Amino acid sequence: MALPHIQIFLIVSLVSSFSLSITLSRPLDEVTMQTRHAEWMTEHGRVYADAKEKHNRYVVFKRNVELIERLNDVQSGLTFKLAVNQFADLTNEEFRSMYTGYKGNSVLSSRTGTSFRYQNVSCDDLPTSIDWRKKGAVTPIKNQHTCGSCWAFSAVAAIEGAAQIKNGKLISLSEQELVDCDTNDYGCMGGLMDSAFNFTMTMGGLTSESNYPYKKKDGTCKIKKTKQIVTSIKGFEDVPPNDEKALMKAVAHQPVSIAVAGGDIGFQFYKSGVFSGECTTNLDHGVTLVGYGRSSNGLKYWILKNSWGPKWGERGYMRIKKDVKPNHGECGLAMNASYPTM
Protein backbone atom coordinates (compact mmCIF):
# COMPACT_ATOMS: atom_id res chain seq x y z
CA MET A 1 0.00 0.00 0.00
CA ALA A 2 2.98 2.35 0.49
CA LEU A 3 3.95 2.74 -3.18
CA PRO A 4 0.62 4.21 -4.40
CA HIS A 5 0.71 6.76 -1.55
CA ILE A 6 4.22 7.82 -2.59
CA GLN A 7 3.11 8.21 -6.20
CA ILE A 8 0.07 10.26 -5.18
CA PHE A 9 2.27 12.45 -2.97
CA LEU A 10 4.70 13.19 -5.79
CA ILE A 11 1.96 14.06 -8.27
CA VAL A 12 -0.03 16.22 -5.89
CA SER A 13 3.04 18.05 -4.62
CA LEU A 14 3.66 19.39 -8.14
CA VAL A 15 0.21 20.97 -8.24
CA SER A 16 0.18 23.30 -5.20
CA SER A 17 1.37 23.68 -1.66
CA PHE A 18 -2.29 23.39 -0.58
CA SER A 19 -2.54 19.95 -2.13
CA LEU A 20 0.73 19.07 -0.43
CA SER A 21 -0.75 19.88 2.97
CA ILE A 22 -3.75 17.62 2.22
CA THR A 23 -1.44 14.75 1.33
CA LEU A 24 0.60 15.20 4.47
CA SER A 25 -2.54 15.06 6.59
CA ARG A 26 -3.38 11.53 5.48
CA PRO A 27 -1.17 9.78 8.06
CA LEU A 28 -3.18 11.56 10.79
CA ASP A 29 -6.33 9.97 9.38
CA GLU A 30 -4.59 6.61 9.64
CA VAL A 31 -3.77 7.28 13.28
CA THR A 32 -7.38 8.28 13.91
CA MET A 33 -8.59 5.07 12.28
CA GLN A 34 -6.22 2.98 14.38
CA THR A 35 -7.51 4.74 17.48
CA ARG A 36 -11.07 4.00 16.44
CA HIS A 37 -10.17 0.35 15.96
CA ALA A 38 -8.58 0.16 19.42
CA GLU A 39 -11.65 1.77 20.99
CA TRP A 40 -13.92 -0.57 19.05
CA MET A 41 -11.92 -3.59 20.28
CA THR A 42 -12.39 -2.43 23.87
CA GLU A 43 -16.11 -1.78 23.41
CA HIS A 44 -16.78 -5.21 21.94
CA GLY A 45 -14.21 -7.20 23.94
CA ARG A 46 -12.33 -8.22 20.83
CA VAL A 47 -8.92 -9.85 21.39
CA TYR A 48 -6.69 -11.08 18.58
CA ALA A 49 -4.23 -13.95 18.67
CA ASP A 50 -1.20 -11.95 17.53
CA ALA A 51 -0.04 -8.79 15.78
CA LYS A 52 -0.56 -10.30 12.32
CA GLU A 53 -4.19 -11.11 12.99
CA LYS A 54 -4.73 -7.68 14.51
CA HIS A 55 -3.29 -6.02 11.40
CA ASN A 56 -5.42 -8.14 9.07
CA ARG A 57 -8.54 -7.36 11.08
CA TYR A 58 -7.66 -3.68 11.17
CA VAL A 59 -7.50 -3.65 7.37
CA VAL A 60 -10.99 -5.15 7.19
CA PHE A 61 -12.25 -2.76 9.89
CA LYS A 62 -10.91 0.27 8.06
CA ARG A 63 -12.47 -0.83 4.78
CA ASN A 64 -15.84 -1.39 6.45
CA VAL A 65 -15.77 1.95 8.29
CA GLU A 66 -15.00 3.80 5.07
CA LEU A 67 -17.78 1.92 3.29
CA ILE A 68 -20.34 2.63 6.03
CA GLU A 69 -19.51 6.33 6.13
CA ARG A 70 -19.58 6.61 2.35
CA LEU A 71 -22.95 4.86 2.11
CA ASN A 72 -24.41 6.98 4.91
CA ASP A 73 -23.27 10.13 3.08
CA VAL A 74 -24.74 8.91 -0.21
CA GLN A 75 -27.93 7.85 1.53
CA SER A 76 -28.38 11.08 3.49
CA GLY A 77 -31.81 11.54 1.93
CA LEU A 78 -32.94 7.97 2.54
CA THR A 79 -34.74 6.38 5.44
CA PHE A 80 -32.14 4.28 7.27
CA LYS A 81 -28.62 4.46 8.65
CA LEU A 82 -25.73 2.03 8.90
CA ALA A 83 -23.30 1.91 11.82
CA VAL A 84 -19.94 0.49 12.89
CA ASN A 85 -21.19 -2.41 15.01
CA GLN A 86 -19.85 -5.68 16.44
CA PHE A 87 -19.42 -7.11 12.93
CA ALA A 88 -17.07 -4.36 11.71
CA ASP A 89 -13.89 -6.48 11.55
CA LEU A 90 -15.54 -9.19 9.42
CA THR A 91 -15.66 -9.32 5.64
CA ASN A 92 -19.15 -9.75 4.26
CA GLU A 93 -18.29 -13.30 3.22
CA GLU A 94 -17.18 -14.14 6.78
CA PHE A 95 -20.23 -12.49 8.26
CA ARG A 96 -22.57 -14.37 5.97
CA SER A 97 -20.98 -17.73 6.81
CA MET A 98 -21.03 -17.09 10.57
CA TYR A 99 -24.33 -15.35 11.29
CA THR A 100 -26.95 -16.70 8.90
CA GLY A 101 -28.01 -20.34 8.45
CA TYR A 102 -31.28 -20.62 6.54
CA LYS A 103 -31.08 -23.60 4.16
CA GLY A 104 -33.65 -22.52 1.58
CA ASN A 105 -31.83 -24.17 -1.31
CA SER A 106 -31.27 -27.49 0.47
CA VAL A 107 -33.11 -30.79 0.16
CA LEU A 108 -35.09 -29.70 3.23
CA SER A 109 -36.72 -26.81 1.43
CA SER A 110 -39.96 -28.39 0.18
CA ARG A 111 -42.83 -26.66 1.95
CA THR A 112 -45.11 -28.92 3.98
CA GLY A 113 -47.44 -26.62 5.90
CA THR A 114 -51.22 -27.05 5.72
CA SER A 115 -53.77 -24.65 4.24
CA PHE A 116 -53.62 -20.92 5.00
CA ARG A 117 -56.25 -20.20 7.66
CA TYR A 118 -56.28 -16.44 7.10
CA GLN A 119 -57.05 -16.69 3.39
CA ASN A 120 -60.55 -15.23 3.65
CA VAL A 121 -59.68 -12.45 6.08
CA SER A 122 -60.29 -9.02 4.57
CA CYS A 123 -57.36 -6.61 4.68
CA ASP A 124 -59.91 -3.86 5.34
CA ASP A 125 -60.64 -5.50 8.70
CA LEU A 126 -56.99 -5.59 9.79
CA PRO A 127 -55.46 -3.02 12.15
CA THR A 128 -53.37 -0.36 10.40
CA SER A 129 -50.50 -1.24 12.73
CA ILE A 130 -49.67 -3.94 15.26
CA ASP A 131 -46.71 -4.57 17.53
CA TRP A 132 -46.70 -7.92 19.31
CA ARG A 133 -43.95 -6.63 21.63
CA LYS A 134 -46.45 -4.20 23.15
CA LYS A 135 -48.94 -7.04 23.56
CA GLY A 136 -46.49 -9.13 25.59
CA ALA A 137 -46.01 -11.84 22.95
CA VAL A 138 -42.29 -11.35 22.24
CA THR A 139 -39.39 -12.45 24.45
CA PRO A 140 -36.27 -10.26 24.79
CA ILE A 141 -33.77 -10.25 21.93
CA LYS A 142 -31.54 -13.32 21.88
CA ASN A 143 -28.16 -13.97 20.25
CA GLN A 144 -27.29 -16.94 18.05
CA HIS A 145 -23.60 -15.92 18.10
CA THR A 146 -21.45 -17.66 15.46
CA CYS A 147 -23.73 -20.72 15.28
CA GLY A 148 -25.87 -20.82 12.12
CA SER A 149 -29.00 -21.48 14.16
CA CYS A 150 -31.11 -18.54 12.97
CA TRP A 151 -33.77 -21.03 11.81
CA ALA A 152 -34.22 -22.24 15.41
CA PHE A 153 -34.48 -18.70 16.81
CA SER A 154 -37.02 -17.76 14.15
CA ALA A 155 -39.21 -20.78 14.80
CA VAL A 156 -38.96 -20.47 18.57
CA ALA A 157 -39.97 -16.79 18.50
CA ALA A 158 -43.06 -17.66 16.44
CA ILE A 159 -44.01 -20.48 18.85
CA GLU A 160 -43.42 -18.28 21.91
CA GLY A 161 -45.71 -15.64 20.41
CA ALA A 162 -48.47 -18.04 19.43
CA ALA A 163 -48.45 -19.63 22.88
CA GLN A 164 -48.68 -16.26 24.63
CA ILE A 165 -51.57 -15.16 22.44
CA LYS A 166 -53.46 -18.36 23.22
CA ASN A 167 -52.56 -18.90 26.88
CA GLY A 168 -51.55 -15.46 28.14
CA LYS A 169 -48.14 -16.72 29.33
CA LEU A 170 -44.86 -15.75 27.67
CA ILE A 171 -42.24 -18.46 28.18
CA SER A 172 -38.78 -18.34 26.64
CA LEU A 173 -38.30 -21.64 24.80
CA SER A 174 -35.17 -23.64 24.02
CA GLU A 175 -33.39 -23.07 20.73
CA GLN A 176 -30.69 -25.47 21.91
CA GLU A 177 -33.18 -28.34 21.95
CA LEU A 178 -33.74 -27.76 18.24
CA VAL A 179 -30.01 -27.41 17.56
CA ASP A 180 -29.14 -30.63 19.41
CA CYS A 181 -32.15 -32.86 18.81
CA ASP A 182 -33.78 -31.95 15.47
CA THR A 183 -32.03 -34.44 13.17
CA ASN A 184 -33.92 -33.19 10.11
CA ASP A 185 -31.96 -29.94 10.38
CA TYR A 186 -28.24 -29.32 10.70
CA GLY A 187 -27.81 -27.49 14.00
CA CYS A 188 -25.19 -24.77 13.70
CA MET A 189 -24.80 -25.65 10.03
CA GLY A 190 -28.31 -24.37 9.31
CA GLY A 191 -31.89 -25.49 8.87
CA LEU A 192 -35.48 -24.51 8.13
CA MET A 193 -38.29 -23.14 10.26
CA ASP A 194 -40.86 -25.57 8.83
CA SER A 195 -38.59 -28.46 9.82
CA ALA A 196 -38.33 -27.00 13.32
CA PHE A 197 -42.13 -26.77 13.56
CA ASN A 198 -42.43 -30.36 12.37
CA PHE A 199 -39.91 -31.51 14.98
CA THR A 200 -41.83 -29.66 17.69
CA MET A 201 -45.02 -31.46 16.69
CA THR A 202 -43.27 -34.84 16.64
CA MET A 203 -41.75 -34.30 20.10
CA GLY A 204 -45.03 -33.08 21.55
CA GLY A 205 -43.61 -29.63 22.18
CA LEU A 206 -40.51 -27.76 23.38
CA THR A 207 -38.93 -27.31 26.77
CA SER A 208 -37.96 -23.97 28.26
CA GLU A 209 -34.75 -22.08 27.67
CA SER A 210 -34.05 -22.15 31.40
CA ASN A 211 -34.25 -25.97 31.39
CA TYR A 212 -32.20 -26.41 28.21
CA PRO A 213 -30.09 -23.23 27.81
CA TYR A 214 -28.38 -22.05 24.65
CA LYS A 215 -24.71 -23.09 24.28
CA LYS A 216 -23.75 -21.35 20.97
CA LYS A 217 -22.65 -24.70 19.48
CA ASP A 218 -23.87 -28.14 18.49
CA GLY A 219 -24.31 -30.64 21.28
CA THR A 220 -25.63 -34.11 22.07
CA CYS A 221 -29.40 -34.24 22.51
CA LYS A 222 -30.32 -34.28 26.21
CA ILE A 223 -33.37 -36.52 26.04
CA LYS A 224 -34.33 -36.15 29.71
CA LYS A 225 -34.53 -32.38 29.37
CA THR A 226 -36.77 -32.61 26.30
CA LYS A 227 -39.34 -34.54 28.36
CA GLN A 228 -40.09 -31.38 30.37
CA ILE A 229 -42.41 -29.89 27.74
CA VAL A 230 -43.78 -26.42 28.46
CA THR A 231 -45.30 -25.46 25.08
CA SER A 232 -46.81 -27.61 22.32
CA ILE A 233 -48.21 -26.87 18.86
CA LYS A 234 -50.79 -28.65 16.74
CA GLY A 235 -49.23 -27.90 13.38
CA PHE A 236 -47.98 -25.15 11.13
CA GLU A 237 -49.08 -23.36 7.98
CA ASP A 238 -47.26 -21.67 5.11
CA VAL A 239 -48.19 -18.18 3.95
CA PRO A 240 -48.86 -18.00 0.20
CA PRO A 241 -45.53 -16.90 -1.31
CA ASN A 242 -44.86 -13.50 -2.86
CA ASP A 243 -47.97 -11.95 -1.32
CA GLU A 244 -47.43 -9.21 1.27
CA LYS A 245 -51.18 -8.85 1.79
CA ALA A 246 -51.37 -12.50 2.82
CA LEU A 247 -48.33 -11.96 5.04
CA MET A 248 -50.06 -8.97 6.65
CA LYS A 249 -53.11 -11.12 7.38
CA ALA A 250 -50.92 -13.61 9.22
CA VAL A 251 -48.81 -11.08 11.15
CA ALA A 252 -51.98 -9.27 12.26
CA HIS A 253 -52.88 -12.47 14.14
CA GLN A 254 -49.48 -13.73 15.37
CA PRO A 255 -45.69 -13.46 14.94
CA VAL A 256 -44.55 -15.15 11.72
CA SER A 257 -41.29 -16.86 10.79
CA ILE A 258 -39.80 -15.64 7.53
CA ALA A 259 -36.71 -16.17 5.43
CA VAL A 260 -34.84 -13.13 4.17
CA ALA A 261 -31.66 -12.22 2.29
CA GLY A 262 -29.96 -11.17 5.52
CA GLY A 263 -26.34 -11.70 4.63
CA ASP A 264 -25.87 -8.53 2.61
CA ILE A 265 -23.95 -5.43 3.70
CA GLY A 266 -27.12 -3.51 4.54
CA PHE A 267 -28.15 -6.12 7.11
CA GLN A 268 -24.62 -6.54 8.46
CA PHE A 269 -24.36 -2.87 9.44
CA TYR A 270 -28.00 -1.78 9.80
CA LYS A 271 -28.50 0.65 12.67
CA SER A 272 -31.84 2.46 12.46
CA GLY A 273 -34.70 3.66 10.29
CA VAL A 274 -36.83 1.89 7.70
CA PHE A 275 -34.49 -0.31 5.70
CA SER A 276 -34.91 -0.09 1.95
CA GLY A 277 -31.39 -0.72 0.75
CA GLU A 278 -30.01 -2.85 -2.00
CA CYS A 279 -30.32 -6.55 -1.30
CA THR A 280 -30.81 -9.80 -3.17
CA THR A 281 -33.51 -12.45 -2.91
CA ASN A 282 -31.00 -15.17 -2.04
CA LEU A 283 -32.70 -16.28 1.16
CA ASP A 284 -30.07 -17.16 3.77
CA HIS A 285 -31.38 -16.01 7.15
CA GLY A 286 -34.35 -16.84 9.36
CA VAL A 287 -36.03 -14.09 11.39
CA THR A 288 -39.49 -13.34 12.81
CA LEU A 289 -41.98 -10.64 11.89
CA VAL A 290 -43.56 -9.31 15.09
CA GLY A 291 -45.62 -6.46 13.67
CA TYR A 292 -46.01 -3.72 11.10
CA GLY A 293 -46.69 -0.01 11.04
CA ARG A 294 -46.13 3.32 9.34
CA SER A 295 -43.37 5.85 10.07
CA SER A 296 -43.94 9.55 10.77
CA ASN A 297 -43.24 10.34 7.12
CA GLY A 298 -45.78 7.78 5.92
CA LEU A 299 -43.44 4.92 5.01
CA LYS A 300 -44.94 1.49 5.72
CA TYR A 301 -42.69 -1.07 7.41
CA TRP A 302 -42.50 -4.53 8.94
CA ILE A 303 -41.02 -5.05 12.43
CA LEU A 304 -38.39 -7.76 12.19
CA LYS A 305 -37.01 -9.55 15.26
CA ASN A 306 -33.44 -10.72 14.68
CA SER A 307 -31.12 -13.04 16.64
CA TRP A 308 -27.87 -11.04 16.61
CA GLY A 309 -28.16 -9.55 20.08
CA PRO A 310 -29.45 -6.14 21.26
CA LYS A 311 -26.43 -4.18 20.00
CA TRP A 312 -27.48 -4.74 16.39
CA GLY A 313 -30.03 -2.49 14.73
CA GLU A 314 -32.80 -0.90 16.77
CA ARG A 315 -32.00 -2.81 19.97
CA GLY A 316 -32.03 -6.07 18.06
CA TYR A 317 -34.90 -5.21 15.70
CA MET A 318 -35.16 -3.87 12.18
CA ARG A 319 -37.90 -1.90 10.52
CA ILE A 320 -37.93 -2.95 6.88
CA LYS A 321 -39.97 -1.51 4.03
CA LYS A 322 -43.43 -3.01 3.51
CA ASP A 323 -45.53 -3.39 0.34
CA VAL A 324 -42.84 -3.08 -2.30
CA LYS A 325 -42.62 -4.09 -5.93
CA PRO A 326 -41.79 -6.69 -7.14
CA ASN A 327 -44.07 -8.77 -4.96
CA HIS A 328 -41.40 -10.95 -3.32
CA GLY A 329 -41.00 -8.21 -0.71
CA GLU A 330 -37.94 -6.29 0.45
CA CYS A 331 -34.96 -8.67 0.48
CA GLY A 332 -37.33 -11.54 -0.39
CA LEU A 333 -39.19 -11.40 2.94
CA ALA A 334 -42.51 -12.52 1.41
CA MET A 335 -41.09 -15.54 -0.41
CA ASN A 336 -41.09 -18.09 2.41
CA ALA A 337 -43.13 -17.42 5.55
CA SER A 338 -44.82 -19.78 8.00
CA TYR A 339 -46.30 -19.90 11.49
CA PRO A 340 -47.26 -22.50 14.10
CA THR A 341 -50.86 -23.36 14.97
CA MET A 342 -51.94 -24.00 18.55
GURO-659300 format. One record per residue (C-alpha): residue number from 1; residue in three letters; x, y, z. Coordinates in pm, 1 decimal. Each point is the difference from the previous one (the first is absolute). Example, Ala and Ser with C-alpha at 12.3 -4.5 7.8 and 13.67 -1.06 7.14 Angstrom:
BEGIN
1  ala  1230.0  -450.0  780.0
2  ser  137.0  344.0  -66.0
***
This chain:
BEGIN
1  met  0.0  0.0  0.0
2  ala  297.8  234.5  48.9
3  leu  97.4  39.1  -366.8
4  pro  -333.6  147.2  -122.4
5  his  9.7  254.7  285.0
6  ile  350.8  107.0  -104.1
7  gln  -111.3  38.1  -360.4
8  ile  -303.9  205.6  102.1
9  phe  219.8  218.4  220.3
10  leu  243.0  74.5  -281.3
11  ile  -273.2  86.8  -247.8
12  val  -199.2  216.0  237.1
13  ser  306.8  183.0  127.5
14  leu  61.9  134.0  -352.1
15  val  -344.7  158.1  -9.6
16  ser  -3.0  232.7  303.3
17  ser  118.6  38.3  354.2
18  phe  -366.3  -29.1  107.6
19  ser  -24.2  -343.5  -154.7
20  leu  326.2  -88.8  170.5
21  ser  -147.6  81.2  340.2
22  ile  -300.4  -225.9  -75.6
23  thr  231.8  -286.6  -89.3
24  leu  204.0  44.3  314.5
25  ser  -314.6  -14.0  211.6
26  arg  -83.9  -352.7  -110.5
27  pro  221.6  -175.2  257.7
28  leu  -201.8  178.6  272.8
29  asp  -314.6  -159.5  -140.5
30  glu  173.8  -335.3  26.2
31  val  81.8  66.8  363.5
32  thr  -360.9  99.6  63.1
33  met  -120.9  -321.2  -163.1
34  gln  237.1  -208.6  209.8
35  thr  -129.5  175.6  310.2
36  arg  -355.1  -74.1  -103.8
37  his  89.8  -364.8  -48.0
38  ala  159.0  -19.0  345.8
39  glu  -306.7  161.4  157.3
40  trp  -227.4  -234.3  -194.0
41  met  199.8  -301.8  123.0
42  thr  -47.3  115.7  358.8
43  glu  -371.4  65.0  -46.4
44  his  -66.8  -343.3  -146.4
45  gly  256.2  -198.0  200.0
46  arg  188.6  -102.7  -310.9
47  val  340.8  -162.5  55.2
48  tyr  223.3  -123.0  -280.7
49  ala  246.0  -287.4  8.9
50  asp  302.6  200.2  -113.7
51  ala  116.4  315.9  -174.8
52  lys  -52.0  -150.8  -345.9
53  glu  -363.4  -81.6  67.0
54  lys  -53.8  343.7  152.0
55  his  144.0  165.5  -311.2
56  asn  -212.7  -211.8  -232.8
57  arg  -312.9  77.6  200.3
58  tyr  88.8  368.2  9.2
59  val  15.6  3.5  -379.9
60  val  -349.2  -150.1  -17.5
61  phe  -125.4  238.5  270.0
62  lys  133.8  303.5  -183.6
63  arg  -155.9  -110.5  -327.9
64  asn  -336.7  -55.3  166.7
65  val  6.3  333.9  183.9
66  glu  76.8  184.9  -321.7
67  leu  -278.0  -188.3  -178.2
68  ile  -255.3  70.6  274.4
69  glu  82.9  370.6  10.3
70  arg  -7.0  28.1  -377.9
71  leu  -336.9  -175.0  -24.1
72  asn  -146.6  211.7  279.6
73  asp  114.3  315.3  -182.9
74  val  -147.2  -121.7  -329.3
75  gln  -319.3  -106.3  174.7
76  ser  -44.5  322.5  195.7
77  gly  -343.5  45.9  -156.1
78  leu  -112.3  -356.9  60.6
79  thr  -180.5  -158.6  290.2
80  phe  260.2  -209.6  183.3
81  lys  352.4  17.3  137.6
82  leu  288.9  -242.5  25.5
83  ala  243.1  -12.3  292.1
84  val  336.2  -142.4  106.3
85  asn  -125.6  -289.6  212.2
86  gln  134.0  -326.5  143.0
87  phe  43.4  -143.2  -350.8
88  ala  235.0  274.3  -122.2
89  asp  317.3  -211.3  -16.1
90  leu  -164.2  -271.0  -212.9
91  thr  -12.7  -13.2  -377.9
92  asn  -349.2  -43.1  -137.6
93  glu  86.8  -354.9  -103.8
94  glu  110.6  -83.7  355.2
95  phe  -305.4  164.9  148.7
96  arg  -233.5  -187.9  -229.6
97  ser  158.8  -336.2  83.9
98  met  -5.0  63.8  376.1
99  tyr  -330.0  174.1  72.7
100  thr  -262.0  -135.1  -239.7
101  gly  -105.9  -364.1  -44.8
102  tyr  -327.4  -27.8  -191.2
103  lys  20.3  -298.2  -238.2
104  gly  -256.4  107.8  -257.2
105  asn  181.1  -164.8  -289.1
106  ser  56.1  -331.4  178.1
107  val  -183.5  -330.0  -31.2
108  leu  -198.3  108.9  306.4
109  ser  -163.2  288.3  -180.0
110  ser  -323.8  -157.8  -124.4
111  arg  -287.2  173.1  177.0
112  thr  -227.4  -225.6  202.6
113  gly  -233.5  229.9  192.1
114  thr  -377.5  -43.6  -17.8
115  ser  -255.0  239.9  -148.6
116  phe  14.8  373.8  76.2
117  arg  -262.7  71.7  266.4
118  tyr  -3.7  375.6  -55.7
119  gln  -76.9  -24.3  -371.3
120  asn  -350.1  146.0  26.1
121  val  87.4  277.2  242.7
122  ser  -61.0  343.6  -150.5
123  cys  292.7  241.2  10.5
124  asp  -254.4  275.0  66.3
125  asp  -73.6  -164.2  335.4
126  leu  365.1  -9.2  109.1
127  pro  152.9  257.0  236.2
128  thr  209.5  266.1  -174.7
129  ser  287.0  -88.4  233.1
130  ile  82.5  -269.5  252.3
131  asp  296.5  -63.5  226.9
132  trp  1.1  -334.3  179.0
133  arg  275.0  128.5  231.7
134  lys  -250.1  242.8  152.1
135  lys  -249.0  -283.2  41.0
136  gly  245.3  -209.3  202.7
137  ala  47.9  -271.5  -263.6
138  val  372.1  49.7  -71.3
139  thr  289.6  -110.5  220.8
140  pro  312.1  219.3  34.5
141  ile  250.1  0.5  -286.3
142  lys  223.0  -307.1  -5.4
143  asn  337.8  -64.3  -162.9
144  gln  86.8  -297.5  -219.7
145  his  369.4  102.6  4.6
146  thr  214.3  -174.3  -263.7
147  cys  -227.5  -306.3  -17.9
148  gly  -213.7  -9.4  -316.5
149  ser  -313.1  -65.9  204.2
150  cys  -211.5  293.8  -119.0
151  trp  -265.7  -249.5  -115.7
152  ala  -44.6  -120.8  360.0
153  phe  -26.1  353.7  139.7
154  ser  -253.9  94.8  -265.7
155  ala  -220.0  -302.9  64.8
156  val  25.3  31.3  377.1
157  ala  -100.8  368.4  -6.8
158  ala  -308.6  -87.7  -205.9
159  ile  -95.4  -281.8  240.3
160  glu  58.5  220.3  306.2
161  gly  -228.6  264.3  -149.4
162  ala  -276.2  -240.8  -98.6
163  ala  2.5  -158.3  345.6
164  gln  -23.4  336.4  175.1
165  ile  -288.6  110.6  -219.3
166  lys  -189.0  -320.5  78.3
167  asn  89.8  -53.4  365.8
168  gly  101.1  343.3  125.5
169  lys  340.9  -125.2  119.0
170  leu  328.1  96.9  -165.7
171  ile  261.6  -271.2  50.7
172  ser  346.6  11.8  -153.5
173  leu  47.6  -329.8  -184.1
174  ser  313.0  -199.8  -78.3
175  glu  178.5  56.4  -328.7
176  gln  269.8  -239.6  118.3
177  glu  -249.5  -287.1  4.0
178  leu  -55.6  57.5  -371.5
179  val  373.3  35.4  -67.8
180  asp  86.3  -322.3  184.5
181  cys  -301.1  -222.9  -59.9
182  asp  -162.2  90.8  -334.2
183  thr  174.2  -248.5  -229.8
184  asn  -188.7  125.1  -306.2
185  asp  196.2  325.3  27.2
186  tyr  371.9  61.8  32.4
187  gly  42.8  182.8  329.8
188  cys  262.2  272.1  -29.5
189  met  38.6  -88.1  -367.7
190  gly  -350.5  127.8  -72.1
191  gly  -358.2  -111.4  -43.9
192  leu  -358.9  97.0  -73.9
193  met  -281.0  137.8  213.5
194  asp  -256.9  -243.5  -143.4
195  ser  226.5  -289.1  99.5
196  ala  26.1  146.7  349.0
197  phe  -380.0  23.1  24.3
198  asn  -29.6  -359.2  -119.3
199  phe  252.3  -115.8  261.9
200  thr  -191.9  185.2  270.6
201  met  -320.0  -179.6  -100.5
202  thr  175.5  -337.9  -4.2
203  met  151.6  53.4  345.7
204  gly  -327.1  122.0  145.2
205  gly  141.7  345.5  62.9
206  leu  309.3  186.7  119.9
207  thr  158.4  45.4  338.7
208  ser  96.9  333.6  149.7
209  glu  320.9  189.2  -59.7
210  ser  69.8  -7.1  373.7
211  asn  -19.1  -381.6  -0.9
212  tyr  204.6  -44.6  -318.9
213  pro  210.8  318.0  -39.6
214  tyr  171.6  117.8  -315.8
215  lys  367.1  -103.1  -36.9
216  lys  95.6  173.2  -331.4
217  lys  110.1  -334.5  -148.6
218  asp  -121.9  -344.2  -99.6
219  gly  -44.2  -249.8  279.0
220  thr  -132.6  -347.1  79.8
221  cys  -376.3  -12.8  43.8
222  lys  -91.8  -4.4  369.5
223  ile  -305.7  -223.7  -17.0
224  lys  -95.9  37.4  366.9
225  lys  -20.0  376.9  -33.6
226  thr  -223.5  -23.7  -307.5
227  lys  -257.4  -192.3  206.1
228  gln  -74.6  315.6  201.5
229  ile  -231.8  149.1  -263.7
230  val  -137.4  346.8  72.6
231  thr  -151.7  95.8  -338.2
232  ser  -151.4  -214.2  -275.9
233  ile  -139.6  73.4  -346.3
234  lys  -258.7  -177.4  -211.9
235  gly  156.6  74.3  -336.3
236  phe  124.6  275.6  -224.1
237  glu  -109.5  179.0  -315.6
238  asp  181.3  168.2  -286.6
239  val  -92.3  349.4  -115.8
240  pro  -67.1  17.7  -375.6
241  pro  332.5  110.3  -150.7
242  asn  67.1  340.2  -154.7
243  asp  -310.6  154.6  153.6
244  glu  54.0  274.0  258.6
245  lys  -374.8  35.8  52.4
246  ala  -19.3  -364.3  102.7
247  leu  303.8  54.1  222.0
248  met  -172.6  298.7  161.7
249  lys  -305.9  -214.8  72.7
250  ala  219.8  -249.0  183.6
251  val  210.6  253.2  193.0
252  ala  -316.7  180.4  111.6
253  his  -90.2  -319.8  187.5
254  gln  339.7  -126.2  123.4
255  pro  379.6  27.2  -42.8
256  val  113.3  -169.5  -321.9
257  ser  326.5  -171.0  -93.4
258  ile  148.9  122.9  -326.4
259  ala  309.2  -53.6  -209.6
260  val  186.7  304.3  -125.8
261  ala  317.6  90.5  -187.9
262  gly  170.2  105.8  322.1
263  gly  362.6  -54.0  -88.6
264  asp  46.6  317.5  -201.6
265  ile  192.3  309.8  109.0
266  gly  -317.6  191.9  83.5
267  phe  -102.6  -260.3  257.6
268  gln  352.8  -42.0  134.7
269  phe  26.3  366.9  98.1
270  tyr  -363.9  108.8  35.7
271  lys  -50.1  242.8  287.1
272  ser  -334.0  180.8  -21.0
273  gly  -285.7  120.0  -217.3
274  val  -213.4  -176.6  -258.4
275  phe  234.3  -220.5  -199.9
276  ser  -42.4  22.8  -375.4
277  gly  352.1  -63.6  -119.8
278  glu  138.3  -212.5  -275.7
279  cys  -31.1  -370.8  70.2
280  thr  -49.0  -324.5  -186.9
281  thr  -270.5  -264.7  26.1
282  asn  251.7  -272.0  87.5
283  leu  -170.2  -111.5  320.0
284  asp  262.6  -88.0  260.1
285  his  -130.3  115.7  338.7
286  gly  -297.4  -83.7  220.9
287  val  -168.5  275.5  203.2
288  thr  -345.3  74.4  141.6
289  leu  -249.3  270.2  -92.0
290  val  -158.0  133.1  319.7
291  gly  -206.5  285.0  -142.0
292  tyr  -38.8  273.6  -256.1
293  gly  -67.3  371.2  -6.3
294  arg  55.3  333.6  -170.2
295  ser  275.9  253.1  72.7
296  ser  -56.9  369.6  70.0
297  asn  70.7  79.1  -364.4
298  gly  -254.6  -256.3  -120.4
299  leu  234.1  -285.9  -90.7
300  lys  -149.6  -342.9  71.0
301  tyr  224.7  -256.1  169.1
302  trp  19.3  -346.2  152.9
303  ile  147.6  -51.8  348.8
304  leu  262.7  -270.7  -24.2
305  lys  138.5  -179.1  307.2
306  asn  357.0  -117.3  -57.6
307  ser  231.6  -231.5  195.8
308  trp  325.5  199.6  -3.2
309  gly  -29.4  148.9  346.8
310  pro  -129.3  341.3  118.5
311  lys  302.4  195.6  -126.0
312  trp  -104.8  -56.3  -361.3
313  gly  -255.3  225.4  -166.1
314  glu  -276.4  159.5  204.1
315  arg  79.2  -191.9  320.3
316  gly  -2.8  -325.6  -191.5
317  tyr  -286.3  85.6  -235.4
318  met  -26.0  134.4  -352.9
319  arg  -274.9  197.6  -165.0
320  ile  -2.4  -105.5  -364.8
321  lys  -203.8  144.0  -284.6
322  lys  -345.9  -149.8  -52.2
323  asp  -210.8  -37.8  -316.8
324  val  269.5  30.6  -264.3
325  lys  21.6  -100.7  -362.9
326  pro  83.1  -260.5  -120.4
327  asn  -228.3  -208.3  217.1
328  his  267.8  -217.2  164.1
329  gly  39.9  273.9  261.2
330  glu  306.1  192.1  115.9
331  cys  297.2  -238.5  3.2
332  gly  -236.7  -287.2  -86.7
333  leu  -185.6  14.7  332.2
334  ala  -332.5  -111.9  -152.3
335  met  141.9  -302.1  -182.4
336  asn  0.3  -254.9  282.1
337  ala  -203.9  66.6  314.2
338  ser  -169.5  -235.7  245.1
339  tyr  -147.6  -12.0  349.1
340  pro  -96.1  -260.4  260.4
341  thr  -359.6  -85.8  87.6
342  met  -107.9  -64.5  357.4
***
